[in-house]
Amino acid sequence: MSQHAIEDLVEDTIHLVDRSTLDAARRTTLMHALLRLQERYDTSLTWFRLPDILLRHGVLQRLPVATLEDAGLRARALAADAPVWIEHGDAAWYLQVEDGASLLYRQAPLEQPLPLAELFLAVLELAEAEGDAALGNDWYGLLVNGWLDGSLDAADGLPGTLDGLLASPTLSAIRALAARNAFKRRRDAREDLALPRLADELEPGEVEREFALRFFLELKRSTSALLKARDKARERHARISQLIPSLVEQRIGSLLQSAGWRPVVHDTPGEWRWMRDVAGGRQCIWFTQEAALGVLMVQLGLQHPRLLGWERRAPSEDLHALHFQHIAAGFMPDGVRDGKDVGAFGGWTLDPTKNEAQLTAAIDRLVEVLPGLDERYFGFIDRSVPALFGLFGHDVDTLLHLLEEGDENGIVPEHVLFDSPDSLLLAFVFHHLEHGEEGAASALVDRLRSRQQQRRQATPWARDFLAPFLQRWDDGQRDMPMPPVLHALLAGHLRSLEPA
């Protein structure tokens, strides 16, 4: 979508610069900088909205094709159909026909570009001098939005921290000007120029980003007050960052170990894993702190003995070796699942802005829910797997449809279990083989082969596991292990092993 608001803003500001009392060289520099800034956005070419101004200030160059001394450029221009860009040497020329004459335009080179932070200050000062508060407000909105989305960063003179912002005299001057003019979010401001709402942009645990944003938006607050509040928030965040792991390890860990779970040592920070061996298989529960979301993700997984037998391997402690994995919230009681404790992406709400007593109470409520998952999740899997492998014929197509399309609400039912259609088909293949039904297995292998041939590019799993399986099948082998069950964790693991 073209960002017309920015295009209009640049055009209006070039007119403002043109009529200002700045010296000619300064006006030329500012116009160059305005056009360079505009190049970062999805806008059309502004040159021909105000060519006379740009040509007069030497920002734009115009050359008749017929008089070009560069034979190569002239030949390319004569052979081209206008309007069109022509790349020649280090320059980009725009060919246009006007009154029957072919003309080439380009933005003149500039030896010393103006830093963007200085450009923003300069145009804000011009808008203030002319009394155009709306124009100034729009430029300030563009600045803050650019800083917020990362399109303007430290390389442009816009650091990402409060300390960095305060260290910049240019940005301090911009903030003072914004405060003086009481810039605020305007109802009629267009999207790219509207100042953001602080509440919409705050993320739990992002202290540095939060107070850098407050630098721009809380204009009545002194910088010393911002620093003091930031330091307090840092201390609180550090304290909470230590508290949450302690609560997980002590309160949740004690509960799980008393129920036969053992902790698993690994090197992923902010994650805690426990596993339990049951009847030839292995159950897993793991917790991941997502501070930016303000939640503790609780996930459940299983390596099923029947699938382990088909894969011909022992249980593993690796998460990517799981057969099934789900977010625990989906298996909690309705009153819990729909309550305030379940937050973003089904995580357990642990807002780091809360105090220690509130966070401890939240963990204790989770501890109360966890024992029920033995029956609601692991019991569900135990009951579903034998039944699932009894559903053949038309039912495999029903399961594939549910997996790929969802039910009438677009939701994949829990009883489907598998995340990958290929792994679902493979499970049916091995069930048929186990029961001596090679014809039914071959029909499903044909479907797997067709899916493989339709891929534009093979994934690591399809290349390293499915393709060799299909080749061995075509060679007449039937006594071979099932490829590992594919899901997001395994796909991510395999991608991490790919050469950079």
N, C-alpha and C positions, 0 to 999 in steps of 0.2 A: 504494500500500500504506500503510495507516494506521500511524503511528509510535507504537504502543501503549507502547513503553518510555519515551518522553518523556512521554506522558500520565500514566503511573504515577509517573514521577519527580516531576513537578510536584505531583501529588496528595500523595505522601508528604512532599514538602517543605513544602507548605502546612500539613499537620498538624504538622510540625516547628516551623515559624514560630509556629503558634498556641499551642503549649505552651511556647514560649521565654519568657525573662524580659525580652525587649525591651519598650520602651514601646509603647502601643497604636498610636500614629501610625507608628512604624517598622514594626510588623507589618503594618499596612494597606498601607504603601508597598511592602513586599516581596511581599505577595500580589498586588497590582496588577502588579508587574513580572514575577512568575512567569507570570501569565496572558497578559500582553503577549508574553513570550518564546514561550509555547506557540503563540500565533497564527501564528508563522512556520513551524510544522511541520504535517504532515498528521495531525491528531489530531481526535478527537471533542470535544464540549463537556464540559468538566470541571466546570462549575458545579454540576450536579445530582448529582455524586458527594459533594459536601460543601457543600450549600447553607447549612446552619446556620452554619458557620464564616464563610463569605463574607458572609452577611447580617449576622452579628453584628459583623463588622469594617467594615461599610460598603463593602465591595468590590463587593458585588452589591446591586442595588436591585430590589424587588418591589412591583408596584402592581396592585391589583385593577382589571380593566377597567371594572367597573360604577361605580367612583368616580373615574375619570379626569376631570380638569377640561379637558384638551385635547380638544375635540369632534372634531377631525379624526383624532387618533390613536385615540380611542375608536371612531369609526365604522369605521376600517380594521380595528381589532382584532375588532369584532363581525362584520364581513363575512368574516373570514379563517377558514380551517380549521386548527386547531391540530393538532400543533405546527408552527410556521412562524416564519421571521424576517420582521420588518416594519421597513422602512427609513422613518424619519420625521424630517425635519429633518436634523440632524447625528448623530442617534443610531440605533443598530441595536437593536431590541427583539426579544426571543424570547417568543412567545406559547405558553403551555402551559395545559392544563386540569388542575386538581387538585381532587378531591372535588367535581366539578361546577362549580367556579368558574374563570373565565378569568382568568389572571394574566399580566402582562407582566414580564419580567426584562431587565435590562441591567447591564453593568458600569459602575459609577459613574465619572464623569469624574475625571481626576486632573490637577491643574495642573502639577505638577513630577515628570515621570516619572524613575525611577531609571536612570542609565546602566547598560547591560547588564554591562559589566566589573565595576561595583560590585555588581551583583546576584550575579554568580558568586562574588565574594569573600565577600559576606555569607552566602550559603548554605553555602559551604565552611567558614566559621568556625563556623557553627551546627552543622554535621555533626561537625566536630572536637570542639567543646565537648561534644557528646552522646556522643562516642565511636563514631559510626557511620561507620566507615572505608569501608564498601561504598557508602554514599550519597555520600560525598565523592568517591570514586573515579569513580562514575558521572557526577557533575557535572563533574569534570575531563575525563572522556572526551568529554562533550557539548561542552564549551568547545573542546577541541583539534580535534574533528571539524568543528565549526562554523567555526573559523578556517581549517581546511584546505580545506574545500569552498567557502569564500567567503560562506557565509550569515551569518557574523559578520565584520565588517571594521572598518576604521579609524573609520567613523562610529559604531560601537558601542564604541569604545575599544580595539579590537584591531588595531593596525597590522600591516602585512604584512612588516616587516623587523625584523632583530635590533635595530638601533639604536632603532627605534620602540618595540619591546617593552621594551627596557631603560630607556627614558625614562619609562615609566609606573610610578609607585609602586604602583598597584593591581595591575598584572600582576606586578610583582616580589614583592609580598606573596603573590599566588596561587601563584607558583612556589616561594616559600619554604615555604608551607604544604604544597604537593604533595610537596616533597622531605622535609619533616618527617614526613609520613605515608606516605612511600615508595609513592606511587601508581604503579601499573603496569598493564599489560594483563591483565585477568582472563579466565580461560577461560570463565566462566559469564556474562560481561557480554553484554547484547544489542547488536545491531549498531550502533545509533546512539550507544551509550554506551561501546563498547569502544575503548580507546586504540589508535591506529594503530601499526603496526610501522614503524619508521624506514626499514628497507630497502625496504619496499613502496612508499614514497612519494617516495623520492629520484629526481630526474630529472637526467641529465647536464647540467652547465652552469648549473643554477639555484642559484647560490651563495647569493643572498640568501634565497630561500625555504628552502633546505636548513638554513641556520643559524638561521633563525627557528623552524623546526620542532624543531631540536635544543634550542632554548631551552625548549620544552615537554616534550620527551621525555628529554633527557639531564640529569636532575635532580641527579645527583651531580657534574656538571661545573660548575666555577665560571664566572661570567659573564666574568671576565677571560680564562679559558682559551678560552671560546667566541669572544670577540672576536679573540684572537690567531690561532686556527685559521681564523676567517672571513677575516681579512686575508691570511693565507697562501694561502687558496683563491682569493681575489680576484686575487692576483698571478699565481698559476698559470693561472687562467682567462684573464687578460689576455694572458699570454705565449702560451698555446695558441691563443687567438683570432687572434693575429697569425701563428702558425706555420702553421695549416691553409691559409689563403689563399695563403701563400707556397709551400707544398708543391704546391697545386693548380696555381698559375700557373707554377711553375718545372718541376716534374717531369712533371706531366701535360701542361702546355702545350707543353713542348719535344717530347714524344713526338708529340702531335697535329700540331703545325706541321710536323714532319719528314715526316708522312704526308699533307700537303696540306691540312690543316685551317687555317682562319683564325679568330682570335678575333672575337667580335661584341660591340660596345659596347652596353651597355644600362644601365638605372638601377635594377635589382633588386639590393639588397644581399644578400650571401651566396650569389650565384649566378654561375656562369661558363659561358659558351656558346661553342661552336665550330661552324662550318658548313663544308661542302665541296660544291662544285658538281660534279655527275657526270651526264653524258649527258642534259642538258636538265632534270634534277631537282636537288634540293638535299637533302643529308643534314645531320643535326643531332645533336650530342651536348651535353648540358648537365649540370652538377653543381650541386646545391643543398645547402648545409650546414644540417642540421637538428640544431642543438646540443642541443635538449631531448630528442631521440631518440638522440643519440650516433651519428648516421650521416651519411654523405655520399650523398645520393640521386644515382644515375647514371641518366640517361634518354636514350633514343634516339628519333629521329624522322626523318621523311622527307616531302618533297614530291615526289610521283611525276610524271614527265613526262606520262604518259597522263592523269592526273587534272587536271594543270595545263592541258593542252590542252582538256579539256572545260570547265574553269572559265574558260578564256580569260584567263589572267593569267600574269605572270612569277613566278618564285620570290621569296619574301619572307623577311625576317630575323625576322619575328614568330613566336613559338612557336605562337600560336593559328592560324597559317596552315598548320601541318603537316597532312598527310593521315593519317598513322599515327604513333602515339607509344606507347612501351612502356618499362617499367622494365628496365634492362639486365641485372639479375640473372637474369631469366628466360631469357636467351640465353647465360649463362655455362656452362662445363662443369659437369657434375653435381657433381664433387668440390669445386668452388668454390662453386656455388650452395647446396650443403647444408653448407658448412663454417662455421667461426666468423667468417669475414670478412663474411658477409652477415647483416645484422641486421634491425631493425624495418622492416617494409614493403618489404623487398628492398633497403634501403640498404646501403652499404658501411660497416662498423663503424669509426667514428672517435670513440672514447670520450674526451671532453675531460678526464677524470680521469687518463688515461694520461700517461706522460712523453713527452718529445720523441722519444726514440729509438724508442719503441713506435709512435708516430703516424707517424713517417717510414717505418718498416718496413711499416706498413699501407698507406700510399700507394704504396710501391714494389711491393707485391704487386698492387695495383690496376693499376699501370702494366704489369705483366706480362700481365694479363688483357685489357686493352683492345684490342690488335691483333687478337685472335681474333674480336672483334665485327664486324669488316669482313665476314667470311664468315658467321658465325653469325647475324647480324641483317640487315645490308644485303644480303648475298647471298641470304638466305632471302626477303626482300621481293622482290628481283628475280626469284626463281624462282616466288614465290607469286602475284604480281599477274597475269601472263598466264594462269596456270592458273586462278586464281580467276574471271577474267572468261570463262573457257571453260565454267564450270559453271552451266548454266541449267536451266530446267524444274524438276524436283523438287529439284534441288540448291540452288536459292535458298531453298526452304522449309527444307531441312536446315540451311543456314547461319543463317537467321533463328532457327530453334529453338536452335541451339547458342549464338547470341549472346544470346538472351533467357533460356534455361533452363540453358545449360551442358551438358556431357557427362554421363555416368553418375555422375561424381564432383562435378557442379555447377561444373566449371571450363570457362571459355570457351577453346577451343583457339586456339593462336597463329595458325593459318592463317585464322581468321575475319577478322583484321586490323581491321575496322571496329569502332568503339565504339557506333555508332548504327544501329538498324534502318532508319531513314529514309535515312541516307546509303548504306547497303548497297543498298537498293532503288533509289536514284537512280543508283548506279554501274551497276547492271544495266540501268536505263532507257537510259542514255547508250551503253552497249555495244550494246544492241539498235538504237538509232538509228544508231549508227556503221555497223552492218551492214545497214541498210535494213529492219529488222524492226519496223515501227511498231506492228503489232498486239500483239506481245509487250510492247513498251514501254508501250502504252496500258493493258494489263492491270495492269502494275505501278504505273502512275500512279493507276489506280483504287484500288489498295490503299493508296497513299500518301494519297489523298483520304479514304478511310475512316478511316485512322489519325488524320488531322487532325481530322475531324469528331467523333471519340471523345474528343478532349482536352477536359477541363473548362476548362482555361485554357491559352491558347497561350503557349509559351515565346518569348523574344525571337527565337531562330533560326526557329522555326516561323512566327512572325508576320512577320518581316522578310525571310525567304528562301524558305521552303517555300510559304507562301500566295501570294506573287506568282508563283512558278513555276507553281503549279497554275492560277492565273487565266489566265496567258498560254497555258498548254496548252489550257485550255478555249476560249480565243479563237482556237485553231487554229495558234498559233506552235509551231514545232519547232526552229527555228534560234536557240537561246538558250543562255546559259552554265549550267552545272550549279551549284546552290547549294553553298557551301563545305561541306567535310566536317565533320560535327559530332562533337566529342569534348569531354572535360571542359575542356581549355584554352580552346577556342573558347566554350563555354557560359559559363565564368567571365569571359572577356573581354567578351562581350555583356552579361552582368549588370552589369558594372562601368560600362557606358555608359548604363544605365537611370537615369532621374531618381530622386533620393533620395525 
